[in-house]
Amino acid sequence: MHEANLRNAGTVRPLDQDDPGADGGHDADGLQPDVSGNGGRTVWPKLSRLDGVVPAAGSANEASGALPRGRERASGTGGTDGGAVGTDGGSEPDRGPGLDRAVPQNGYAWWYVDALSDNGKQGITLIAFVGSVFSPYYALARRFGRGDPLNHCALNVALYGERRKHWAMTERRRPAISRSANEFVVGPSSVDWNGEALTFRIGEVTNPIPSRLQGIVRVYPSALTRETFVLDAAGRHRWHPIAPSSRVQVEFRKPAMRWLGEGYFDMNDGDAPLEHDFRSWEWSRAGTRKGTLVSYDTIARDRTSNSLALRFDRSGTADHLEPLPRAKLPSTGWRIPRTVRGDAQQPVTVKRMLEDAPFYARSQLSAKLFGETADVMHESLSLDRFRSPIVQAMLPFRMPRR
């Protein structure tokens, strides 16, 4: 396989009364209010310290603990097999997540957050979808020429506890959707941006065994980035690492939990289904002393492979790195082959398998990255598997549609 370029391109309220699956008690009442006392500040290009949430540089954190991820190398570009991998031109003109981003017919956009608690025992991922890329209903609608992304929206919530995992992803239709530049309402849940924090207000039901998920998650970026990266040769798929280093506050009533941790926030959008242009991809991110390190490896339909390695410092500045060598990971329970980037000849440990699905896997790893041991959030996606009719038939059990 040869390498092509990955390049830069130029990224509340609940509707309880209308949704029979909503619970009227999912708002902020009874939860701790915003912990930051710092209001009305300039957010671009970086945020000031948030009292009680983001510790000052060099200060101790009461519940300190390592969060994920690490990577580093001298600045420059390079491919895994010696081919050139670079960036060219472009940045995001807006100064926020752009929750009203236009999504074309058959296209998609998603906003992704993950975090691990300071004590390393709890984790969360949140993904807000317009045009849910992994929806069997959206895939079927596209085949019949009805690929309206706003008719296929969802908020995916995954809570990872010490003993139990909670997972929800209910797809919703146009009447349950409302969007503006700073707010995205998906049925009984919502996402909003106030210039200083991204807030998820969650009122969902888990699957396949129903239980309530009710809580609030606030994401406080240390800085916002401007760069957007094109992931394919035709420029149809883009990635914007909005806030690679963030402080995350998690407060749930159902199930009862409250914690703080380090997190990550990005978004992807595209003009065509992922499976049309990609066979697979692997992504990882890690937090280290020198910043958040991100690795992106894709294989296109024509078997062209792309690689990208970046380090983001606390101000949001990106340093392009030479990708580290690949290390093989054990196959998942669904026999998905996986690799991860890490220092040569250094072992990689799977600390926790977070998701093991027929076409997708998410894991918490421990790896040596540029000489530093770090926790790594790692994802493997097989779009060949996703296209399978058997897999498509299995998905509604985890992804109901209202």
C-alpha positions as MATLAB code, in Angstrom:
seq = 'MHEANLRNAGTVRPLDQDDPGADGGHDADGLQPDVSGNGGRTVWPKLSRLDGVVPAAGSANEASGALPRGRERASGTGGTDGGAVGTDGGSEPDRGPGLDRAVPQNGYAWWYVDALSDNGKQGITLIAFVGSVFSPYYALARRFGRGDPLNHCALNVALYGERRKHWAMTERRRPAISRSANEFVVGPSSVDWNGEALTFRIGEVTNPIPSRLQGIVRVYPSALTRETFVLDAAGRHRWHPIAPSSRVQVEFRKPAMRWLGEGYFDMNDGDAPLEHDFRSWEWSRAGTRKGTLVSYDTIARDRTSNSLALRFDRSGTADHLEPLPRAKLPSTGWRIPRTVRGDAQQPVTVKRMLEDAPFYARSQLSAKLFGETADVMHESLSLDRFRSPIVQAMLPFRMPRR';
ca = [
       0.000    0.000    0.000;
       1.177    3.521   -0.653;
       0.508    6.614    1.314;
      -1.564    9.635    0.304;
      -1.593   12.974    2.038;
      -3.643   13.859    5.061;
      -3.923   17.614    4.817;
      -5.541   20.623    6.399;
      -8.807   21.902    4.933;
     -10.159   25.230    5.264;
     -15.492   22.148   11.725;
     -31.332   23.516   26.477;
     -33.543   22.294   26.730;
     -35.149   18.872   26.711;
     -38.265   18.078   24.736;
     -39.764   15.966   27.476;
     -43.384   16.663   26.732;
     -43.115   15.435   23.155;
     -41.046   12.307   23.713;
     -42.619    9.308   25.424;
     -39.175    8.012   26.313;
     -38.111   11.182   28.114;
     -37.955   11.689   31.837;
     -38.882   15.134   33.050;
     -36.232   15.034   35.735;
     -33.145   15.170   33.581;
     -32.455   18.883   33.865;
     -29.919   20.537   36.133;
     -32.076   20.667   39.267;
     -30.440   18.852   42.121;
     -27.055   18.757   40.443;
     -24.123   20.911   41.391;
     -24.095   24.219   39.434;
     -21.227   25.278   37.211;
     -18.099   25.169   39.297;
     -16.372   27.967   37.449;
     -16.685   31.403   38.920;
     -14.957   33.007   35.993;
     -17.482   34.399   33.560;
     -17.446   36.611   30.509;
     -13.902   35.909   29.402;
     -12.273   35.732   26.017;
     -12.087   32.151   24.860;
      -9.894   32.338   21.763;
      -7.194   31.216   21.389;
      -7.083   29.881   24.956;
      -9.191   29.795   28.094;
      -8.166   31.124   31.453;
      -8.028   28.787   34.439;
     -11.457   27.666   35.617;
     -11.698   27.718   39.393;
     -12.205   24.256   40.835;
     -12.139   22.541   37.459;
      -8.876   23.378   35.721;
      -5.894   23.566   38.078;
      -3.432   26.384   37.637;
      -0.175   25.484   35.962;
       2.100   23.787   38.413;
      -0.576   23.490   41.102;
      -1.654   20.267   42.740;
      -5.009   18.767   41.844;
      -6.924   17.302   44.767;
      -8.037   14.271   42.797;
      -5.103   14.112   40.490;
      -4.515   11.051   38.371;
      -3.171   10.189   35.001;
      -5.449   10.500   32.012;
      -4.892    9.032   28.626;
      -2.470    9.293   26.025;
       0.939   10.175   24.745;
       3.103   10.713   21.692;
       6.051   12.849   20.655;
       8.795   13.357   18.088;
      10.752   16.125   16.427;
       8.512   18.402   14.413;
       7.999   17.328   10.841;
       5.976   15.030    8.642;
       6.414   11.485    7.578;
       4.565    8.355    6.678;
       4.674    4.963    8.277;
       6.491    3.516    5.292;
       8.586    6.535    4.459;
       6.020    8.288    2.288;
       5.231   11.943    2.739;
       2.323   12.862    4.944;
       1.665   16.553    5.283;
      -0.885   19.301    5.673;
      -1.902   22.096    3.424;
      -3.801   25.234    4.126;
      -7.034   25.890    5.938;
      -8.561   26.646    9.278;
     -11.950   26.908   10.913;
     -13.341   30.459   10.689;
     -15.714   30.121   13.649;
     -14.790   30.184   17.333;
     -16.810   27.296   18.656;
     -17.998   23.805   17.793;
     -20.482   25.037   15.150;
     -23.415   22.906   16.277;
     -25.484   24.138   13.318;
     -22.933   22.985   10.751;
     -24.606   22.278    7.387;
     -24.766   18.553    6.619;
     -25.550   17.526    3.015;
     -27.796   14.704    1.844;
     -26.150   11.358    2.757;
     -23.555   13.240    4.846;
     -22.804   13.382    8.547;
     -21.342   15.369   11.401;
     -20.499   14.231   14.906;
     -19.106   15.893   18.033;
     -17.050   13.551   20.229;
     -15.908   13.811   23.862;
     -14.083   11.288   25.990;
     -12.631   11.514   29.502;
     -11.173    9.399   32.287;
     -11.543   10.287   35.953;
      -8.557   11.560   37.888;
      -8.435    8.314   39.893;
      -8.490    6.272   36.678;
     -11.538    4.248   37.712;
     -14.312    5.936   35.705;
     -14.657    6.888   32.062;
     -17.128    8.373   29.612;
     -17.605    8.913   25.888;
     -20.261   11.148   24.347;
     -21.016   11.443   20.620;
     -23.704   13.734   19.209;
     -24.618   12.701   15.634;
     -26.315   14.504   12.758;
     -26.667   11.811   10.101;
     -25.723    8.911   12.380;
     -22.919    7.244   10.433;
     -23.358    3.841   12.092;
     -27.146    3.769   11.891;
     -28.711    0.835   10.017;
     -31.795    3.030    9.470;
     -29.742    5.780    7.819;
     -27.921    3.205    5.676;
     -31.270    1.803    4.502;
     -32.678    5.289    3.821;
     -29.648    6.163    1.680;
     -30.185    3.063   -0.444;
     -33.684    4.324   -1.252;
     -32.562    7.900   -1.938;
     -33.919    9.300    1.333;
     -30.647   10.122    3.109;
     -31.811   13.124    5.141;
     -29.224   13.485    7.941;
     -31.593   15.447   10.195;
     -33.959   12.482   10.164;
     -31.215   10.336   11.716;
     -29.763   12.050   14.803;
     -28.626   10.553   18.111;
     -26.670   11.130   21.289;
     -24.471    8.161   22.158;
     -23.605    7.963   25.872;
     -21.214    5.368   27.305;
     -20.341    5.358   31.013;
     -17.528    3.094   32.149;
     -17.536    2.295   35.859;
     -15.414   -0.034   37.931;
     -17.998   -2.811   37.823;
     -20.635   -1.802   35.296;
     -21.024   -0.111   31.931;
     -24.024    1.992   30.842;
     -24.635    2.490   27.119;
     -27.358    4.383   25.253;
     -27.917    5.410   21.638;
     -31.474    6.157   20.528;
     -31.927    7.547   17.038;
     -34.457   10.365   16.612;
     -36.307   11.957   13.713;
     -36.562   15.562   12.494;
     -39.446   16.626   14.799;
     -37.269   15.875   17.864;
     -34.266   17.861   16.543;
     -33.425   21.543   17.016;
     -30.124   23.225   16.138;
     -28.460   26.609   16.358;
     -24.814   27.672   16.315;
     -24.526   27.043   20.056;
     -27.185   24.426   20.770;
     -28.121   20.977   19.476;
     -31.270   19.378   20.923;
     -31.753   15.631   20.339;
     -35.074   14.554   21.865;
     -34.776   14.700   25.665;
     -31.034   15.493   25.562;
     -29.069   18.521   24.415;
     -25.593   19.913   23.822;
     -24.821   23.610   24.186;
     -21.779   25.883   23.970;
     -21.611   29.122   25.993;
     -18.177   30.286   24.836;
     -16.406   28.724   27.806;
     -17.820   25.213   28.216;
     -19.588   22.549   26.189;
     -22.472   21.145   28.249;
     -24.304   17.871   27.659;
     -27.695   17.572   29.365;
     -28.522   13.903   29.183;
     -31.889   12.165   29.459;
     -31.488    8.805   27.730;
     -32.448    5.136   28.146;
     -29.830    2.386   28.023;
     -29.883   -0.565   25.623;
     -30.423   -3.460   25.347;
     -31.573   -3.566   29.023;
     -33.537   -0.358   29.700;
     -32.477    1.949   32.526;
     -32.359    5.731   32.890;
     -29.292    7.856   32.186;
     -29.802   11.341   33.628;
     -27.002   13.788   34.185;
     -24.898   16.719   33.086;
     -21.384   16.669   31.627;
     -19.401   19.888   31.217;
     -16.299   20.098   29.040;
     -13.893   22.989   29.737;
     -11.252   23.296   26.972;
      -7.788   24.504   27.924;
      -7.730   26.023   24.423;
      -9.497   25.759   21.075;
      -7.774   24.886   17.818;
      -8.489   26.246   14.341;
      -7.071   23.526   12.100;
      -9.217   21.062   10.159;
      -7.665   18.007    8.489;
      -8.875   16.267    5.344;
      -8.908   12.489    5.772;
      -9.348   11.359    2.153;
      -7.948   12.198   -1.274;
     -11.261   13.612   -2.563;
     -11.669   15.933    0.437;
     -15.063   14.522    1.415;
     -14.206   13.671    5.046;
     -12.780   16.083    7.610;
     -11.558   16.039   11.204;
     -11.375   19.063   13.517;
      -9.576   18.480   16.855;
     -11.484   21.274   18.615;
     -10.076   20.942   22.150;
      -7.556   18.094   22.477;
      -6.913   19.005   26.119;
      -9.983   19.625   28.284;
     -11.146   19.380   31.859;
     -14.374   17.384   32.222;
     -16.924   17.482   35.042;
     -19.352   14.516   35.195;
     -22.481   14.601   37.384;
     -25.185   11.934   37.059;
     -28.276   11.308   39.160;
     -29.064    8.049   37.379;
     -26.790    6.256   37.964;
     -25.504    8.309   40.906;
     -21.939    9.446   40.239;
     -19.796   12.557   40.279;
     -16.195   12.937   39.179;
     -13.623   15.176   37.467;
     -11.090   14.141   34.881;
      -8.989   15.013   31.868;
     -10.683   14.787   28.491;
     -10.652   15.353   24.769;
     -13.117   17.021   22.342;
     -13.210   16.855   18.530;
     -15.616   16.670   15.595;
     -15.810   14.911   12.234;
     -17.959   15.738    9.250;
     -18.345   14.430    5.729;
     -20.229   14.694    2.465;
     -20.633   10.944    1.895;
     -21.041    7.773    3.975;
     -17.815    6.642    5.637;
     -18.080    3.129    4.206;
     -18.102    4.512    0.647;
     -14.567    5.877    0.971;
     -12.862    3.904    3.769;
     -12.158    0.252    4.499;
     -10.993    0.884    8.062;
      -9.308    3.306   10.411;
      -7.570    3.412   13.756;
      -7.379    6.413   16.045;
      -5.795    7.034   19.419;
      -5.115    9.901   21.754;
      -2.978   10.200   24.856;
      -2.212   12.853   27.448;
       1.445   13.362   28.323;
       3.553   15.953   30.114;
       4.172   17.753   26.805;
       0.591   17.727   25.538;
      -2.112   15.606   23.954;
      -0.899   13.247   21.255;
      -3.196   12.031   18.494;
      -2.600    9.281   15.943;
      -4.880    8.758   12.919;
      -4.435    5.888   10.431;
      -6.911    5.276    7.608;
      -7.172    2.788    4.743;
      -9.240    4.002    1.807;
     -11.390    1.894   -0.515;
      -8.558    1.892   -3.068;
      -6.274    0.550   -0.278;
      -4.351    3.821   -0.030;
      -3.153    4.293    3.553;
      -2.902    7.656    5.302;
      -1.162    8.430    8.588;
      -1.200   11.497   10.792;
       0.549   12.131   14.110;
       0.134   15.370   16.075;
       0.981   16.783   19.475;
      -1.186   19.619   20.847;
       0.180   21.732   23.675;
      -2.031   23.390   26.307;
      -2.463   26.483   24.104;
      -3.868   24.347   21.268;
      -0.804   24.670   19.041;
      -0.239   21.557   16.891;
       3.166   20.044   16.223;
       3.304   17.555   13.338;
       5.254   14.448   14.264;
       6.695   11.408   12.570;
       4.297    8.507   13.315;
       5.656    5.944   15.741;
       5.993    2.289   14.715;
       2.953    0.035   14.842;
       2.482   -2.491   17.641;
       0.038   -5.347   17.184;
      -2.859   -5.651   19.630;
      -4.796   -8.824   20.420;
      -7.847   -9.314   18.225;
     -11.182   -8.461   19.790;
     -13.902  -10.931   20.691;
     -15.341  -10.224   17.226;
     -11.918  -10.919   15.668;
     -11.221   -7.358   14.547;
      -7.459   -7.035   13.838;
      -5.909   -4.034   15.607;
      -2.645   -2.123   15.840;
      -1.525    0.874   17.880;
       1.329    3.369   17.552;
       4.038    3.132   20.187;
       7.773    3.098   20.863;
       9.633    0.338   19.048;
      10.117   -2.913   20.960;
       8.025   -1.676   23.894;
       5.047   -3.698   25.172;
       1.492   -2.357   24.948;
      -1.032   -3.451   27.572;
      -4.801   -3.550   27.150;
      -5.924   -2.158   30.507;
      -9.628   -2.291   29.756;
     -11.798   -3.289   26.812;
     -14.442   -0.572   26.712;
     -16.407   -1.573   23.598;
     -16.303   -4.792   21.591;
     -18.784   -4.688   18.708;
     -18.910   -6.564   15.377;
     -17.332   -3.632   13.492;
     -15.883   -1.384   16.208;
     -13.652   -1.607   19.281;
     -12.652    0.935   21.919;
      -9.948    0.205   24.481;
      -7.969    1.852   27.248;
      -4.322    0.942   26.731;
      -1.006    1.531   28.444;
       1.898    2.205   26.079;
       5.357    3.727   25.968;
       5.269    6.836   23.768;
       8.486    8.733   23.076;
       9.909    7.282   26.274;
       6.907    8.172   28.459;
       4.413    5.632   29.763;
       0.870    6.882   29.143;
      -2.726    5.718   29.101;
      -4.114    5.634   25.557;
      -7.703    5.837   24.360;
      -7.766    3.683   21.234;
     -10.418    2.969   18.593;
     -10.522    0.499   15.703;
     -13.222    0.711   13.032;
     -13.853   -1.861   10.299;
     -16.152   -0.348    7.684;
     -16.011   -3.565    5.652;
     -17.635   -5.245    8.640;
     -20.155   -2.422    9.005;
     -21.323   -2.916    5.399;
     -22.129   -6.575    6.037;
     -25.895   -7.341    5.885;
     -25.514   -9.590    8.932;
     -23.995   -6.781   10.990;
     -26.634   -4.324    9.755;
     -29.351   -6.710   10.952;
     -27.769   -6.891   14.427;
     -27.456   -3.150   15.052;
     -31.082   -2.238   15.908;
     -30.769   -4.231   19.160;
     -28.299   -1.601   20.400;
     -29.607    1.386   18.420;
     -33.407    1.753   18.701;
     -35.176    4.449   16.710;
     -38.021    6.632   17.947;
];
